[in-house]
């Protein structure tokens, strides 16, 4: 696929790691331009993340920097080229994922060329193949495939809800479940539901909009509407789950930090035969009244000793939404630790 000219820069007796220069030539010019990105934005991302310099010319790219970093960048570029050659698209976020995946693979196989596909993936008809972009997402997808009940907690922008919806759609398309039930607590943001215009669906739709958005990412709009009309897909507030037994379904509770202790117990006990349940949320962003216990934090603690329950905790470094989001989350976390040194 590529030809490589590897030239070392610097004296062999230098104590520090010598600099390296690697030139890669891709066979297909069109694929190479897609690898480099619009105005070489993918190369710029790799430069910032791995602290190297890159120089693109046609289907060639030259990498300069520390030897290990250049080798890392080479593996990333070749992995992206391989994806494009298979007909997959490469967005700027996929570059971050390839960087993380390559680093993970290299740590597993330090003395050999790493095998492809170390990170877990999901496949849906509309979206195609979606691969985890970091180790936490990889752990999350593996837990979703292994456990019937999974808790995913952590800051905004880590892909908790989006990946959970994608996994749920995959399960339905594979026939592993018969329906999807997607829910959120309807916690008022300064208003009461009764004062909002429209019928009950109009009143609760604003609270469930993020779930609708994720659903349309993985399914055609026509299929989503048909599924909601036939009952294959149900999007409902958490309060509507009371008294039900949910069998042969994939059930997602999003923004679970806003569920009370009793609501969480009610929801978890809806799990029926052949069902999967996913609970996601950010314990640091609860909208419950002061002094009220978050059902998410309590449930994670109470069920921590049950081996058949999956638990994945995301951190600030796992944010994939935007570089600024990671920095914003980090700033708020540092401020919270400064206010409460014991936490």
N, C-alpha and C positions, 0 to 999 in steps of 0.2 A: 504493500500500500504506500509506503514512504521510503525515501532514501535519506540517510542521515550522515552528515559530515560533522564529526565531533572533534573540536580543537580545544585543547587546554591552554589557558592563559596564565602565566605566572611561573615562578621557579619551583622545581620539584621539592626543594628543601624548605620551602616556606612552611611555617607552623600552622598558619591558618589554611582553611580549605581553599584550594585554588579556584579561580573563576573559570567558567566554561563557556563555550560558544557552540551551539547546536543549530544546524540548518536542516529543516525538514521540507521535503518536496512532496506535495500531494499529487496523485495521478489525475484527479478530476478538478479542473479549474473552478467549475460552478460550485462543487461541493466545498472546495477550499474557501471560496468567498463567503459561503454560509457559515463555515466554521469560524472564520475571522469576525463575522458579524457586520452589521450596517455601520459604515465608517469605522470598522475595526473595533467596535465596542466590546466584543468578546475578548479580544486580545488585551484591551485596556483593563478589563476586569481581572484577567489572569495576571497582568503586570502588577496591579495593586495588591492582589491577594498573595502572590508568591514573591513579590519584590524582585522582579527581573525586568529586563528590557526586551522588547520584541520589535522586529522590523519585517513587515510583510511586503512582498513584491510578487504579484501574480499568484502563482500557486505555491510559492516558496515563503517560508517564514524563518527568520533567524532569531534564536533566543540567546541572550547573554545574561550572565549572573552567576550565582553560586551553583556549583555542580549539581547538588541535590535538588535545588529549586528548578533548574533547567530540565532535569530528568522528570521531575514532577509535572512541569508544564508540557513536556513532550507527551507524557501519558494522557494528560487531559485532552490535548488537541487531537490525538489519535482516537481517543474514545468518542469525542464529539464527531469526528469524521465518520467513524463507524456507524454512529446513530443516523447521521444524515444519509449515508449510503443505503441504509435500510428503509429510508422513506420517512423517518421521524423528524419532527421539527426541533429546533434548538433555540430556546429563549434565553434571556440573560440569566434567569434563575437556574436554568439547567447547567450553566457554566459553574455556578457555585456548587451545584450538586455533583458535577463531574470532579471538581477539585476535592471535595470531601470524600467522594467514593474512591478516588485514586489514592488518597492518603491512607484510607482505611485498608485498601487492598495491599498496599505496600507494607503496612505494619503486620499484616497476616503472612505475607510472602516476601520477607526482606531479601532473600537470596535468589529469587526467581521472578520471572515475568508474571505479574498477577493475572489471575483468571478474570474474565469479564463477568459483569452482572452480580457483584457482591451485594449490592443494595437490593432490597425487596422492591417489588413493583406490583401495580394493579393494571388491569386492562378492561376498558369498557368500549362499547361499539362506537360511540361518538368521539370520545377523547383519545382512544387508542391506548398506547402504553404510557403509563405515568410511573416514574421511578422515584424512590425516596431521594431527598437531596442532602441528607446528613444522617449521622449515626442514630440520632434520636428518632427521626422519621422511619428509619429502617427498623428499629426496635418496635416502634408503634405498629407498623404494618405486619410485622411478624406476630406481635401479640394479637392483633385483630384476627389473624388467620388461625391462631392456636386456641384462644380462650373464648368462652361463650359470653363472658362479662369482662369488659375492659374499661379502665379509667384512664383518660388522657388529660393531664393537668399541666398548666404552664401559661406563659404570657401570650399576648395577642401576636398574630402573625407567624406562628409556628406551624400552621397547616393542620391543626387538630381536627377542626370541623370539616374542612375541605377533603382531607384524606378519608375521614370516616364516611362521608357521603359517597365518595368514589368507591370505597370498599363495599358499602351497602348496595350500590347500583350493580357492582360486579357480582355480588352474591345473588341478586335477583336475576340478572341475565344468565347466570350459570344454572339457575334452578335450585340453588341451595336453600333459598327462602322464597315464599310466595308473595310477600308484600313488604313495603317499607313504611315505617312509622317514624316520623321526624318531629321532635317536640322541643319546646323551650318554655321556661317559666315566663309568664306575662307579667313582668314587674313594671309598674307604671313609672314613667320618667316625668313626674310632676303633674300628670293628668290621671283621671280615672277612666277606665274603659267605657263606662256608660256615657260619658260625655263626648266620645268620639263618634263621628257620623257613620251611617251605614249599618248593615246587618252585622252579625257576629264575625263572619269571615273578614269583613272590611275592618272591624275593630282590632282583630288580632294579627292581621297580615303584616303590619309594620314591625311587629316583634319577631316575625318569622322570616323576614325578607332575606337575611343572610343564608338561610337554609335553602330558600328558593333559588338564590343565585348559584349556590354550589350544585344544586340539583340540575340546573340548566347547563352547567359546565360539562356534566357527564352524560346527559341525555338530551335528545332532540326535544324541542319545545312541544311538538305535536305528541310525542310519547308521554311527556310529563302531564299534559292536559288530559290525555286519554286515561293515563294511570290514575289521576285524581278523580276522574269521573266514575271509573269502575271500582275504585277502592283499593287498587293495587298500591297506590301511594297515598299516604295520609299525612298531612301536616297539621298539627294541633297543639294548642297550649297544654302545658303539663297538667293542669287541673282536669282536663278532659280524659286523662288516663285512669282516673279512679274507678274501681270496680270492675276493671277489664282483665282478661287473661289473654296474653298476646302469644299465640302459637304460630310456628312456621313463619316468623317475621324477623326482620332486622330492625331493631328499635334504637334510635339515637336521641339522647337527651343532651342538647347543647346549652351553653351558658349555665351549667348546673350549679355554679357558685351562688346563683340567685334562688336556688331551691331551698326551702326550709328543711329542717331535720325530718319532720313528719312527711313532707312531700317526697323526699328522697326515699324514705322507707316504703312509701306507697308505690313509687315508681319501680324500685328494684324488685318488689314482690309481684310485679306483673309478668315476670319472665315465665313463659310457657314452654312446652315441649317443642324442640326443634328451632328455637329462637336464638338470636344473638342480640346482645345489648351493649351499647357503647355510650359512655358518659364522659363529656368533655367540659372543660371550664377553666377559668383563671381565678384561683382563690384570692388573688390580690385585687380583683375588680368587682367585689360584691356590691350589689345595690340594695341589700337587705337593710332594714332599720338597725340602728346602732344597738349592739347587745344581743342581736339574734344570731344564732349559730348557723353557719353555712352547711347545708346538707352534704355538699361535695366533700369538704374537708373532713367532716365527721365520718362519712362513709368510707373514705380512703383509710382513715385510721382504724375504724372498727373492723374492716374486712382485710386488714393487712396480713393476717395470719392464714387466710384461706388460699391455698396453693393454686386452686383452679380459677382465681381471679387475676386478670392481667392489670398491671399498673405501670404506666409510663409517665415520667415527669420531664417536661421540656424546660429549658433554661433560656436565658437571654441570648446565648450564643447560637441557639437553634432557630432564631427568627429568620424566615425566608421571604417575608413580604417585601421589604425594602431595606436598604442599608440604614436609612435614617430611623426606621422603626426599631431596629436593634439598638441603636444609640439612645433613642428615647426611652425604651424599656430599661436599659442600663442606668440611665440618669435617675429615673424614678426609683429603681431598686436601691441605688446607692443612697438616695435621700431617705428612703424608708429605713434602711439599716442605720443611718445616722441618727434618726429619731428613736429607734428601738434597737440599741446595740445587742440585745440578747437574742433577737430573732435571726 
